[in-house]
Amino acid sequence: MLEILVSRGVPLTLEEREVLRREAEAIFQEVLGTSPERLRVLVLEEAVQPQPLGECRGGEG
């Protein structure tokens, strides 16, 4: 199983999710010789929380 985690400001479209899945499958087939029936690809999205200007993540400042 392969999990692809996407973190960006806008959600993926169904077309973008499908393209990611197909490209990942192609890479695994070409590089590792993994057959399509042996690979399960999950495309997960991380919700991005907008931050107010001037606020900093993970530290002071």
N, C-alpha and C positions, 0 to 999 in steps of 0.2 A: 504494500500500500504506500502511496505517495501523497503527502499532504502539501498543498501549495497555499501559503498564507499571504494574503494581499492586504496591505494597509495603505489606503490613500483617501483623499477627500471625497471622492465620488464612488458610488457602488459600481461594480462591474455589470455590464449588460450581459444578457444570455449569450450573445455572440462572443464577447470577450472571454467569458468562462469556458466556452467550447473551444476557442482557439488555444487557450492556455492548456486545457486538457489534451488536445491533439498534439501540441508541440511537446509536452512532457512525455507522452507516450512515444513519440517519434525518437526523442533523445534516448529514452531507456531502451528502445528496440535497437537503435544504432550502436550505442556505446556499450550496453550491457548484454544485448541479445535477449532481452526480456520479451516474451511473447505477449500479445495484447490480452489474451485471456488470463494471464497470470498477474496483471497489473491493474490495480484499482486506484484511480486518481480522484482526490477530493480537493476542491477549490474552496477554501475558507476565507471569509473576509473579517478583518478586525475593524470594529467600529472606531472611527476617529472622532475624538471629542475636540471641538474647536476651543482654543484657548484665547482669553482676552489678551489684547496687546499689552506688552510690558511684563507679562507673567513668564517665568522660566521653568522648564521641566528639570527635575532631578538636581536641584542645588540652589544655592543662593544667587541673587543677582538680578 
